[in-house]
Amino acid sequence: MKLRFNSQRLFCILSVIFVVGFYLDFSAIGQTHIDQTRIKTSVIDNLLANGTQAKRYEVASVAINSHHWQTGGTMIIELFHNYYGSGYEKYFLEISHLQGNQGTSPSLYLVESTGNYHNARISLGASFGTGTYRSGYENIAYPVYVDVKNYSSYTVRITYLRNRVSSFTDDNQIIINTAPTGSNISDFSTPSTQLRVNGADPFIEYNASKIWRVGELENQDFSIKQQTNGFHSLQIVGSTGQLKLGSTSMIVDYNGDVGISNHLNVLGNIETSKVKVTSSPGTFPDYVFSQDYRLKSLPELEAYIKENGHLPNVPTAKEVEANGQDLGLIQQKLLEKIEELTLYTIQQEVKLKAMEALILDLQSEISQLKKVSNEN
């Protein structure tokens, strides 16, 4: 058997092979889906707003049966603004065991946002039954929406672990809509970036628009709040630079002044050049010098000390050892005793002068008696 080759026909065959090969290579460069062992990525392009009319696109549906363990519970959804300016958002979507069924909800939150334009968001629709079951429990699915507004155009990249299918037959599956049709929606606000740290304690959440940056938002407050009741645990006041702990329990002014409205407990030493203790009206011991103040007599004071072992109105050693001492109060009591001692001193001075006068009179009388005695 002899084979005959026509050079023109051979050239045509080779040309077709070249074109097909080139097309395949070019398609690989712009491919929509990538499967890297377990991690899969799908890209959906040209999600457009109609001028100022916002649009909603259903880009995916995710199946779950949260009565069972899920192998693809974590998804990352990225939004790339691709029209008139920069813009990028990254969302975490968690649909897994006890996240989306049995009275629980999936977790969707924005973890990164940068660029000048933020005109799109990710949201989840209401769950629906897929008509498929696992161990007697129906697999449900959640639609994933991309909303776009204000003349913008977006490219979406979805990274996932689930099996990509065209229709649901089981849980742990995802349907990617590569050419979704947009529907009109009302205008919307885009979410703020949140950082969530999960663990044994409640997560910490912050709003990125409140973080201070050089040259931006200088009058905005930065707050860390207790999640259960919303009380401020820590707040930096943007307009004044004050640092507040609690609502007003402790305030540190920009100039370094510190105000504490309750107790300050210090286990170590305190070293300072000056201490100022304020007093309520009428509590400073000048009342000792008032006319109606009853000063104990020295015999009364002696009897009190013998019976009680301490001065009146002064804390006992046991009370101080058990409860500590109020610096302001103890200074007032010490001053009270000093002022009482001053009154006792004045009383003794009066008696001493009276005795001195009496002694002088007696000495004068004795001198006169001696003189009369000598003359006789």
Residue pairs with C-beta under 8 A, 6 or more apart in sequence:
32 42
32 43
32 44
32 178
33 40
33 41
33 42
33 43
33 164
33 176
34 40
34 41
34 42
38 161
39 159
39 160
39 161
40 159
40 160
40 161
40 162
40 164
41 157
41 158
41 159
41 160
42 60
42 157
42 158
42 160
42 164
42 176
42 178
43 155
43 156
43 157
43 158
44 57
44 59
44 146
44 155
44 156
44 158
44 176
44 177
44 178
44 180
45 82
45 155
45 156
46 153
46 155
47 55
47 57
47 59
47 120
47 146
47 148
47 153
47 154
47 155
47 156
47 180
47 182
48 55
48 148
48 152
48 153
48 154
48 182
49 55
49 119
49 148
49 149
49 150
49 151
49 152
49 153
50 182
50 184
51 151
52 149
52 150
52 151
52 187
53 184
54 147
54 148
54 149
54 150
54 184
54 185
54 186
54 187
54 188
55 147
55 148
55 149
55 182
55 183
55 184
55 185
56 145
56 146
56 147
56 148
56 182
56 183
56 184
56 185
57 145
57 146
57 147
57 148
57 177
57 180
57 181
57 182
58 125
58 143
58 144
58 145
58 177
58 180
59 144
59 145
59 146
59 156
59 158
59 176
59 177
59 180
60 143
60 144
60 158
60 174
60 175
60 176
60 177
61 141
61 142
61 143
61 144
61 168
61 174
61 175
61 177
62 75
62 93
62 95
62 141
62 142
62 144
62 162
62 173
62 174
63 130
63 132
63 139
63 140
63 141
63 162
63 168
63 170
63 171
63 172
63 173
63 174
64 70
64 95
64 96
64 100
64 101
64 139
64 140
64 141
64 142
64 171
64 172
65 101
65 134
65 137
65 138
65 139
65 140
65 171
66 95
66 96
66 97
66 98
66 99
66 100
66 101
66 102
66 104
67 101
67 102
67 134
67 135
67 137
68 97
68 134
68 135
68 137
68 171
69 97
70 95
70 96
70 97
70 171
70 172
71 161
71 162
71 172
72 160
72 161
72 162
72 163
72 172
72 174
73 94
73 95
73 96
73 97
73 99
73 161
74 92
74 93
74 94
74 96
74 161
75 92
75 93
75 94
75 95
75 158
75 159
75 160
75 161
75 162
76 90
76 91
76 92
76 93
76 158
76 159
76 160
77 90
77 91
77 93
77 122
77 144
77 156
77 157
77 158
77 159
78 88
78 89
78 90
78 91
78 156
78 157
78 158
78 159
79 87
79 88
79 89
79 90
79 91
79 120
79 121
79 122
79 146
79 154
79 155
79 156
80 87
80 88
80 154
80 155
80 156
80 157
81 87
81 88
81 115
81 117
81 118
81 119
81 120
81 152
81 153
81 154
82 153
82 154
82 155
83 151
83 152
83 153
84 117
84 151
84 152
85 115
85 116
85 117
86 114
86 115
86 116
86 117
87 114
87 115
87 116
87 117
87 118
87 119
87 120
87 152
88 112
88 113
88 114
88 115
89 110
89 112
89 113
89 118
89 120
89 121
89 122
89 190
90 110
90 111
90 112
90 113
91 108
91 109
91 110
91 111
91 122
92 107
92 108
92 109
92 111
93 106
93 107
93 108
93 122
93 124
93 144
94 106
94 107
94 108
95 106
95 142
98 104
99 105
99 106
99 107
100 106
100 127
100 140
100 142
101 127
101 140
106 124
106 142
108 122
108 123
108 124
109 191
109 194
109 196
110 122
110 191
110 192
110 193
110 194
111 193
111 194
111 195
112 193
113 192
113 193
113 208
117 152
118 190
119 148
119 149
119 150
119 151
119 152
119 154
119 190
120 146
120 147
120 148
120 149
120 152
120 154
120 190
121 146
121 147
121 188
121 190
121 191
122 144
122 145
122 146
122 147
123 144
123 145
123 147
124 142
124 143
124 144
124 145
125 142
125 143
125 144
125 145
126 142
126 143
127 140
127 141
127 142
128 140
128 141
128 143
129 138
129 139
129 140
129 141
130 138
130 139
130 140
130 141
130 168
131 138
131 168
132 138
132 139
132 168
132 169
132 170
132 171
133 139
134 170
134 171
139 168
139 170
139 171
141 168
144 158
146 154
146 156
147 185
147 188
148 154
148 182
149 187
149 188
158 176
160 174
162 172
162 173
162 174
163 170
163 172
163 173
163 174
164 173
164 174
164 175
164 176
165 173
165 174
165 175
166 175
167 175
168 175
192 207
192 208
192 209
193 207
193 208
194 205
194 206
194 207
194 208
195 204
195 205
195 206
196 203
196 204
196 205
197 203
197 204
202 227
202 228
203 227
204 224
205 227
206 224
209 217
209 220
210 217
210 220
210 221
210 222
210 223
211 217
211 222
212 218
212 220
212 222
212 236
212 238
217 238
218 238
219 238
219 239
220 238
221 235
221 236
221 237
221 238
222 235
222 236
222 238
223 232
223 234
223 235
223 236
224 232
224 233
224 234
224 235
225 231
225 232
225 233
226 232
226 233
231 246
231 247
232 244
232 246
232 247
233 245
233 246
234 243
234 244
234 245
235 243
235 244
236 242
236 243
236 244
237 244
240 253
240 254
241 253
241 254
242 251
242 252
242 253
242 254
243 251
243 252
244 250
244 251
244 252
245 251
248 261
249 260
249 261
249 262
250 258
250 259
250 260
250 261
251 258
251 259
252 258
252 259
253 259
275 327
277 327
277 328
277 331
278 328
279 328
279 332
283 332
284 332
284 335
285 332
285 333
285 335
285 336
285 339
286 339
287 293
288 295
288 336
288 339
288 340
288 343
289 339
289 343
295 340
295 343
295 344
296 304
296 312
298 344
301 312
304 311
304 312
305 311
308 316
309 316
310 316
310 317
311 337
313 333
313 336
314 333
314 337
315 325
315 330
315 333
